[in-house]
Amino acid sequence: MQPRDIFAALPNKPWSYLRAEQGEALEGWWARKDDRDVVIKQNTGGGKTVVGLLIAQSTINSQVGKAVYLAPDTYLAARVREEAAKLGLPTADRHDDPRFLAEQAILVTTFDTLINGQSRFGVVGGRHSPIDLGVVVVDDAHAALARTEGQFRLTIPANHDAFMPLFDLFADDLVAQNRKACLDITEGDATAVVRVPFWAWADKQREVWNILHPHGVARDEAFKFAWPLIADCLALCTVTVSSRGVEIQPPCPPIEKIPSFVNARRRVYLTATLSDDSVLVTNLKADPRNLANVVTPGSAADLGDRLVLAPVQLNPNLSDDAVRQLAKQFSLGDRDGDGVPESRPVNVVVLVPSGPQANVWRPLADRILYVGDLEQGVAELRTGHVGLVVLVNKYDGIDLPGTACELLIIDGIPRPMAAADRREAAALIDSPTRRARDVQRIEQGMGRGVRDVNDHCAVLLLGAGLGMAVHDRTWLDLFSPATRAQLTLSRDVAIQLSGQGIDGIRSALTICLDRNPQWVQRSKLALAGVRYNNVGAIRPEAVAARTAFDLAVAGQTSQAADVLQQAINGITDPALRGWVREQKANYLHFTDPATAQQQLGAAIRDNAMVLRPAVGVDVRRTRPAAMQASAAASYLGATYADSTALVLGVRTVLDEIVWDEDLTDQAEAAWEKLGLHLGFASTRPERLYGTGPDNLWALNASRNAVIELKTGVEMTCTGIAKKDADQLRGGVQWNSDKNTGTAAIPIMVHPIDVYDSRAIPVPEMRVITPAKLAALKTAVAAFATALAHGRDLWREEQAVSQQLEHHRLTGERLITAYSVVVRRPQ
């Protein structure tokens, strides 16, 4: 029975007709109902829940089988059941509900309920018999995909009985990869991550099983949900160690362990922001042939009215604090900032990726909501005026229609917390693959405040990184068609406001929030001709990864390596190519260990963040540029296409050098980029070779800056610890050994310029304190701004040289200006 006919026959439906986009999506699905995997894409607020419920009911009515609707969490599952009740569609919330089993009700539950090692729907080799399903509707497919990886990841906490035996078993292998990171792990550094070399993991499987199997058999709390899913492919897993624990994760989720999902006759994925459909193949084993075409409505104009501005794009000198104050004023109805409310106050919702970022807003916030507080907090927003509300690390799954959120601010993109994900993010930091994931999270966040075609919301993207995302073409092309159209319109507004400062932002927000007729008309016209992209984005290397993993599980590791090589031949992005080569080497090890090591050598030439071969990596002497200004002009010219990109790009680098214990790797990567921007030969020896300093800047032919970044140290510390001073001393010795004839200037980025009483002094050591770091950032930002004021000045050696000199950013002069001599304790 067609879904549209089901809706027409409902006796007590809350509205007379389906919206056009809902009807078109249902028609598109009906035409492809015999395809096992179907992706349905609609804009946020396009009515996907109703579409999914009607598809589920159609499957029941057609006697295809039982219907399950999967939501990302219990809160959203409850909202889906409420929607079904409005339609008059019967639902169940338990797998053993007689109505569900008799195909008389749709089971609405969470993704985690179905996909876990103790699933009541059945696990291969488990105690529960599989439940035969006709259709599985996966709502918010992007959120489900993230959860899939977590469900198939065995995490052994550092306080677990199995942690130390595993750590000790691989201690020498880990040290050979990265001695400093291993020391950091033992000392509790949350950001240190090291992968167990695949050859060590594969060759010590007997010992691994002796450690892990007893906990798996005992259904240990840490093991019971993941162990049954990954035990059969344990030797193929990627193993990552951090101070928080050990993570064991297969290259792809062995989803066939959940036969109810794998064998479902129909699998429907509902999504608004999933631009990279290939992850459905790698994570859920969807058929790539089915994903080549996507079901969409005929028009993408089913999106509410949004103004999207990145303040720093309009005026690079505009501070984030000024925007925060403006947001507070709008929440109070004090739009002109004179302290007297003169207009309607609005609910302002701020999305932040972490607790530390939430603390920046704390003086201004009326509420700060974490996951556990969301249900009550969202209910308050939907029933009246609350003020300025901060949501911590929740970029999806929250509906804030109408006045619940009229001004939305995204202040940063979430960064992965799992060790394996952090390692991958570091390896692919500048890769288009990583960029696509960030765009997806940005779109998810922007969708919170616009829930249907008649809704409206103003969106501010805070920070230079988000400013770059809506400015640079390589980012813009990754957004959905409707969002791109709104960004284009917003850019037109931005051009008119360029350079006006905070008052320009204030004016633009007022036009949107007051529903200015001209703005509303332009907004509708911008979307009128927009069409969805109905061609699925399937990356060949992702399909190859799934095929290769399935072959490897079947014992055909040599063939798995061959499949990945075919994909490698077509990859042009070096970072991604190196990453895939590492996985190929992993499979090769089972049949040809020598060739596997050779392959790893090729991988590390493409991507320095992959595993180092067993024989190590030859250290390349760091040679300074002949002329700093020439090198800087060459780098800036190759990196930035226009002056706005230059300013935003430099600010992005500076924004990532922060005092945050969870972002130390990000700060080290940004410091390397900072050196390149200034024309120095800049490297990360510790990352490249597993030994040496965090960063090395070749200042000139005779002097190198040997730099240790301690941006994760507590700001309240009382001195530079002995271990930190010892690390810097080791970096100086490394430079002496590897760069003979080049003297070292030992530098530490640290909150305080005084040694701890137990620290052994490092000769000639200097410290970049918070005050000096702030001064350096100011100088570098001014350097970029000055070059941006003239036509292509950043490409001209003479202009770059002049600005480097003016801002004291040349060679050793930079060190003298922006660091201080370390002091001994009194």
N, C-alpha and C positions, 0 to 999 in steps of 0.2 A: 504494500500500500504506500503510495507516494506521501512524503511528509507534508506537503502542502494540503493534501486531501485530509490528512489526520487533523491538521490545524482547523480546517474549515468545519470539520465535524465535531469539534470540541463544544460541549453545551454551554460552558460558563467561562469562555476565554475572556481575558481582561481587555482585549482590544479586538476590533472587528477584522482587521486585515494585518497580514504580515507586512513588514517594511519591505520595500522593493529589493534592497540588498540581501535580506534574509531569504526571500523567495528565489532570487537568482542563485544564491549559494546552494539552496536545497535542490533546485533544478539541476545544477551542475553536478552535485553529488549523485543524484538519482541516475543520471546518464552514465556514471562511472561506478555504480554500486557493486558491480562484479569485480572491480579492482580491489585487491586485498588491502593496499595502503593508499589512502587519499589524504592529501593536505588541503585544508580549507583556510584561506587567508582573508581576513576582514580587518578593517581598521578597528582600533580600540573603540568600544562603544557601538560597534556595528551589529550587536545582537547575536554573538557567537553562541551564548549559552542556550538560547532558544533553538538555534540551528542544531546544536549537538543533541539536545533532548529529543527533538523531533526525529532525528536520524536514528537515535536509539529506539524510540517507540515504533518507527517504521520497520526496523529490523525484527522487533518482537511480533508486530502484526503480520509480517511476511513469513513468520515461522522459520526464520533463519537461525534463531537461537537466542540465548540469554544476552541481556544488554548491561554493560557496565559503563558508567560515566566516571572518569577519574579527574579529580580536582587536585591542585597542588598541595592543599592543606585542609585541615578540618574546618577552619573558618570559611573557606571558599566552598567546601562541600556543602556546608549548611546553607550558604547563599543559593547554591544550585538547587537544593531541595525546595527552598522557598519559591524560586522561579517556577519549578515544576508544579508546585501546589497552586500557584496562580493560574497556570494553564489547565489544571485538572488532570495532570499526568501522574499516575501512581509511582512512588519511589520507595526504595528500601535503603537501610543504612548498614545492614549486616549481610555477610555472604551466605548465612544459613537461613535467611528470611524465606519462609515457604513461598511467598508471592514471587520473589526473585527466581527461586529455583523452578517454579512452575511457569516462568516466562509471562508473569502478570504484572511485573513492576520493574522499573529500571533501578539497578543498584547504583547509588551515588556514594562514592567513597574516595579515599585519597590514593594517589599513585603509590605511596609507600606501603599501603595495605596489600596491594597486589604484588609489588616487586620487592620481595625481601626473602631472606633465607629460611624463614619460618612461615611463609605465606600459607594461609588457609586455603588458597586456591591451588596449592600443590607445588612442590619443588621436586625436580628429578632426584630420585633416591630418598625422598623425604617420606614422612608418615601420612601426609594428607594426599588423597587422590585428586588429580587435576579436575577442575571444573570446566566443562566444555562451554565456550562462549561464542555467541554469534557476532557480537560487535564490542569493541573497546573504543570508547571515545575519550581521547586524551585532550583535556582542556589546558590552555596555556602550555602548549607543547614545549616552549623554551624552558619553563620552570621544571617540567618533568624531565627534560634532558639533563639538567644540572643534578637533579636528585638521582637519576640513574647511576651516574658515576659514583656518587656517595654510597649508594646501596651496594655496589660491587667493590667497595674499597674496605679492606680489613685494616682498621686502625688500632694499633696496640699502644696504649698510653705509656708514658715514661715511667709511671708508678706501677705498671703491670708486671707480674712475675716473669713474663716472657721477654720483656724489653732488654734487660741487661744481658741475658744469655745470647740474644740475637746480636746486640751491639758488640759484645766481646768476640763473637764468632767472626764478625766482619770488620773488626777494628783496624787491622792492618790494611785491608782493602780500601777502607774509607780514608785512612790517612794518606795512602798512596794517591788518592784522587784529590784530596784537599785537606792538608794538615791543619791549617788555620780554622777552617769550618768545623772540623772535628773537635778542636779545642773549644770553640765557641759553643758547640752543642753540649759538651760536658759541663760548661759553665752556665748553661741555661739561656743562651742567646736564642730567642724565639725565631729569628729570621734566618739562622744558619740552616742550610739544607744540603745534603749530599746523597746522591744516588748510589746504592750498592752496585758495583760493576756487574753486568749481566753474567759474565763468565764465572765470577765468584759465586753468585747466587745459584747458577745452574750446577756448578761442580760440587756444591756443598748441600745438595738437596737432602741427603740422608740425615745430616745433622739438623737441618731446618725442620724436617718432619719430626724428629725426636723432640724438638723444642715446642712446636706448634700443635701437633696432633693431640696430645693429652687435653689441651684446652678446648680444642674443637669437639672432641668426644664428650667432654664434660658440659658442653653447651655453656661455656664461660660467657658472662654478660658481654664482654668485648668481642666475642667470636660468633655468637649464635646466629646473628643475622647475615653476616658476610661470608663466614667460613664455608657453609654449604654451597655457596655460589661460586667460589673461586678455588676450592681445594683441588679440583680435577685439573686445573691449568696452572697450578702454583709455580712450576718451573719457568713458565713464560712471563710471569708477572714482573712489573717494574716495582722496585722496592726503594723507598725514599726514607731517609732518617733525618729527624730534626730533634730539637730538645723537647718537643711535645710528645714524640713517640715515633713509631715505625709505621709507615703506610705501605700496604701491599695491594697492588691494583693491576688487573690485566690490561693489555693494550687496548682492548675493546671489551665492553661488558658481555659476558657469556649469557646473553638474554635467553638462549634456548633452555636454560635451567628453569625458566618459568613457562611451562608448556601451555598454560591457559592463555597467556599473552601471545606467544609465538604461533600457536595454532588457531587463534581466533579467526573466524572467516572474514571479518572486516575489522580494519583498524583505521580510525579516523583521527587526524591530528588537527586541532583547532589552534590557530596562532594569528597574532597581529604583527609580531615583530621578527619572526624567524626568517631572516634573510638568507641564511646558509642552511639549506635543506639537507645537505649531505650529512649533518650530524645525526639525522634520523636513521641514516644507514649505519653509521659507526656505532651508535649507542643502542638503537632499538631494532636493528637488522631489517629495516624497511627495504622493500624492493626498489632499487634505483630507477627501474623502468617505470614504475608507477608514479615516481616523484618527478618525472620529467615535465609533467604538466600539473598545474596547481588549479584547484577550483577557487574562483573568485567571483564576486559580483561584477556586473558589467561596468560599473563606475566606481572609482575610488573617492567620490565626493561625499561619502557617508561619514565624514570626520567633522567633528565640531570645530568651532572657530578658535584658532590659536595664534597668538603672537609669540614668536620665539626669538629672544635677543640674548646675545653674549655681550655684556657691558664692556669687557676689555677689548672686544673687537671694534666697538664704536670709538673708544678712547683708551688707548693703552696706558695712559697715566691715571686712569680711574682705579681707585683702590677697592678691593673686595669689602673692606670695612664700611666704606661709604654705601655700597649696595645693601649691606646688611642693615644699616641704619634706615635706609629707604624702605626696605621690606617691613621693618617694625612700624614705621610711620603709616604705611598703607594698612597694616593690621589694626591700627588705632583710629583710622579715618583722618589722620593728620597728613594729608597728601602734600601740603606745601612746606611741611617741616618746621612750622612756627610754634609747635607745642600746643596748638589749639585744634581739636578735631572739628573739621568743617564739612566732611563728607562721610559717606557710608563706609564703615570699617569692613574689611574683608578678611576671610580666613586665608592665611598664608601658610603653605605647607612646604617644608624644606626637607629634601632627601639628602642624607649624608651617608658615606660608606662605613663610618666607624665611630666608636665612642670618642676618641680624641677630637675628631672633626665636629661632633655634636657639642663638645665642650666649648668650642669657639662661639657657638650660638647661645650658650647657656644664659649669659646676661640678658639676652633679648627674648628668650623663648618663654611662652606661656605653658607649653608642655614639651617634654622630650619623651618620645614613645619608642620602646624597644619591642621586640616581637611579642613578648608576653602581655604587653599593654595595648596591643593594637585594636582588639575588638571593641573595648570600651572607648578608646580614644577616637576611633573612626566613627563610632556611633554618636559621640558628642559633636564631631565636626558636621555630621549629616543632619543634626537636629537644630543647630544654631551657631551663633558666633562664638568662637573660642579664642582666636587671635593668631599668634605665630606658633606653629606646631612643627617640631622636628621629628622626622621618622628616621631611625637608625637602621641602615642596611636593609631597606625594604623598598625595592624598585619595581616590584610587580605584585599582582594579586590584591591590590587595594583599589576600591572604587570610591571616588570622591566627586560625585556629580554636583552640578549646580553651584550653590553657594558654599558647599562643603570645602571647596578649594577653588578660589578664583585667581590666586597668584601662587604659582609653583616655582620653587627654586631648586635646581640640582647643583649641589656643591660637592663635586667630585664623583668619580666612577668607582664602584666597588672593586677591590683587588682580591684575588683568590686567597683563601686562608689555608687550604690543604697544601701539604708540603709538595706533592707532585705537581699540583696546579701552579704553585708559585715558581717551581723550577721551570715549567713549561712557559709561563708568562715571561720569565727572565730571558729564556732562550729565544722567544719570538717577539720580543718587546717592540721592535720596529717592523714586524712582518704584517702584510695585509691580512693574514689570517687572524692575528690578534686584534687588529684594528676593527675587523668585522664584528668580533665579539663585543668590543667596547661600544660600537654603534648600536648593537642590539640592546645593551643595557641602557644606553641613553634613551632610545626610543621607548623602552619599557617604562622608564621613569616619566617621560613626557606624557605618557598616556594616562597617568593617574588622575589628572584633573579634567579630562574631557571624555565623557562616557556615552554621548550620543550626538547626533548631527545637530541638535539644537543647543548643545552645551557650548560653553566658552571658557577659556582660561588663558592667562598670560604666563609665559614661561621665561625665566631668567636662568642662563647657564653661567655659573660662577667659575672663574679661574681661566687661565690662559689655555690649558689643555682642552677644555670644552669649547673655548673660543676658536681654537684651531680646528676642532671637529666640524664646526659649521662654516668654516672659511675655506679650508683646503679641499680641492676637488677630489683628491684621493679618498677623503673621508665622506664628502657629500654624496658621492655616487653609491655609497653603501646604504643610505637611508631609503625608506620606502617611498614610492612615488608621491603619495599625498603629503608626507612629511617634507619631502624635497620642495614641493610646491609652496608649502607654508614657509619654509626657510627662505625661499627665493623672495616671497612677498615681504617677509620680515627684513631681509637684507635691503630691499628697496627703502623700507622705512629707516633702516640703520644708516643708509647713505645720506638721507636727509638730516639725520641727527648727528652725523659724524663729527666728533670733536666738541659736542655741546656739554659733555660731562653729565653729572647726575641729573640735571634738570631735563636733559633730553630723554633720559630713561623714564623720568617721572611723567613727562608728557605722553610718551608712547604708551605707557601702562594705562594712563587715564583714558586715552582714546579707546583702548581695547575694553577696559572694565566698564566704562560708561556706555558701551555699545554705540559708539559714534556711527551714524548711518553710513557715512562714506567708507569707514573702515569695514563695517559688516558687509557692505556690497563688494568691496575689493576682496575681502576674505572668501566670500562665496564664489566669486568669479575665478579666483586663483585655483579653486578645486574643481570647477565645473567640467573641465575637459580632461581631468586626470584619470588615467586607467591603471588598474593593477597590472603588475608584471605576472602573467600566468605561466611563465616558464620557470621550472624549478632550478635552483642554483645547486648543482651537484659537483663538488670538487673531485676530480679523478683520484687524487691521492687519498681522499677519505674512503672512497669505494674500495680502493686497493687495500687500505688498512684493514677493512672488515674482511675482505676476501682472504688476505694473508693470514689474519688471526684465525679464521675458521680452518684454513689449511694446517696451520701450526698445531691447533688443538687436535686435529686428526693425525698428527705425527708427521705431516709433510712439510717440515720446516724449510727444506731446500727450495721447494716450490713456492713457499710463502715469500722467501727472499727474492725469488725471480719476479713475483708479482709486484713487489715494492720497487724493484729496479725499473720496471716498465713505467711506473708512476714517476720515479726520480728523473727519468729521461725527459719528462715534460715539465718539470718544475723549474721556474726561472728565478724564484726568490731564494737566495742562498741560505738564509736562516732556516726556512722551511725545508729546503733540500737536505741540509745537514741534520736536521731533526729526524727526517724520515730515514736517512742513511743509518742513524744510530739504531733505529728499530730493525732495519734490514740486517745489520751486524748482529743484533741480538738473536735473530732466527738462524743466521749462518753459523753461529757458534756451535749449534748442536750437531752439525755435520762437517764443518771445516773451520776450526778455531783460528788457524793462521790467517785465512782469508778474511775472517770476521774482524780481526785486528787491523788488517790493511784497510778494510772498509771504514773502520772507525777513524783511521788516520785521514781518510778523505772527508769524513763527516766534520771533523774538527777544523779542517781548512775552510769549510763553508760556514761553520757556526762554532765559535769558541766556547759556547756554553754546554756542549754535549760532553759525554764521558771522554776522559783521556784514555788513550790506548795503554795497554799493560806496560809497554816499553817507555811510556811517558811522551812528552812533547819537547822538541828542541826549543830552547829559549832564543828568541830573536833579539838581537841588540836593538835597543830603542835609540833611534837616531833623530836628532832635532831637525826641524825644517831649516833650510838655508836662510830664509827670511821669514820671521814670524808674521809680518803683515801680509806677505804674499800667500803664505799658507792659509791664513785666516780668510782672506778675500776669496781664495779658491774654494774653501769649504763652504763659506756662506753663500757664494754664488751658485754652487751646485745643489745646495740644500733648500734655498728659498726662492720662490718664483716672483714674489712681490714684497713690497715694504711691510704690509700688514702681516703677512706670513712670517717675515723676519722678526718683528717685534713679538708676535704671539709665540713663535717658536722659542725664542730666547727666554721669554717669561715662563714658558712651560718647563724648560730645563731648570730655571731658578726655583720655581715652585716645588719641584720634586726633591730639592735638597732641604729637608726638614728635620727637626729634632723629634723623631718618632721611632720608638724601638721596633715597630712593626714594618717600617719602611726603609730600613738601612740598606738593603740591596738596591732599592730604587734610587736612594741617594747616591750610592757608589756609581751606578750606571749614569746618573745625571752629571756627576762630577767629571766622569770621563768625557761626556759630551761638552761640558763647559770648557775643558781644555782644548778640544778640537775647535770650538767656536773662536777661541782666542788665538789659534794658530800654533799651539804646541802639539808635538807628538805625544798623544795621550793614550795610555793603556791601563788595563786592569790585570797586572801580573798574577795576583792571587787567583783570579778567575781563569786566566789563560793556562797557568802552569801548576796550580795547586799550591804554590808557595810564592813568597815575595809580598810586597805591600799591596794595600787595597788599590791604590792608584799611583801612576808614575807620569809626571810631566817632564819631558825633555825641554828645559828652558833655553839652553844654548849648547854649544859644542863641549863645554867643560862642566856643566852643572845640571843635575836632575833634581826635581822636587820629588822626594819620596814621601808619600802621603798616606796616613791612616785616618779613616773617618770613623769617629765615635759618636755618630748622631743618635745612637740608641741609648746612650748613657743618660741616666736621670739628671735633670737640670739642677737638682738639689744636692748633687754629689759634692764632696769636700776636697777632692784632689784627683789627679791623674793616677790611676791604679798601676801597681807594679806590672801586672800582666800587659796592660796597654802600652806602657813604656817599653817593655821587653819586645812586644810585637814590632814597634817602630824601629827599635835597634836591630831586630832581625831583618827588617826591610832595608835598612841601610847596608847591612852586610850583604844581603842578596844583590843590591845594586853594585856593590864593590866587586862581587864575584862575576856577575853577568855583564856588567857594563864597565869593564876595566878602563881606567884612565878618566872616568867621569865621577866627579865628587858629588856627594849627596847633600841636599838641604832637607833635613828631617822636619816634617810638618805633621801636626795632628789637628784635626777638626774636633774640638772638645768643648764642653760647656764651661770649663774653668782652666786657667793658665798656671795652676800651681800643682806641683808634684804631691802625691801622697807621701807620707813619711817613710814608707817602705819601698818606694820606687827608686830604681837606680837611674840617675840622670843620663840622658842621651846628649852627647856633645852637639852644640849648635841648634838644638831643637827649638822650634817655634810653634805657636798655637794660634789657630783661627778660632777665636771665641765667638759666641753668638753676636756680640756687637760688631766684631770685625767681619763676620759672615754677612751680616745685614749691610754693612758698608760696601762689601764686595758686590753683593747683589745689586745694590743701588747703582754702582759704577757700571756694571755690565749692562744693566737695563738702559742706562743713559747712553752708553756706547751704541747699543742697537738702535735706540730711538734717534740718535743723531744721524746715523747712517741711513735710516729710513726716510729722513726728511728730504733727501736729494734723489734724483733719478738714478737708480742702480748704483749708488755710492758704495754699497756693501760688496760690490764686485771689483772695486777699484783699489789697488794696492796702496796708492798714495793716500786716499781718503781713510782707508782702514788704519794705516800707519798713524795718521794724524790723531784719530780718535783713540787708538790704543795708548798713545803717548799722553794725550790730554787726561785720560781717566786712570792713568798710572797702572796700566794692565800689561806692561811689557816686562818680560823676563823676570829677573830678580827684583826689579822695582815693585812688581805686584806683590811679591812675598813680603817685602819690607813694609809696604803700605797697608796690607790687609791681614797681617798676623803680628803677634807680639812674642817677645822672648819669654820662654817658660821660666817660672819662678820656683825657687826652693821653698819648702814650708818654713814658716817663722819658728 
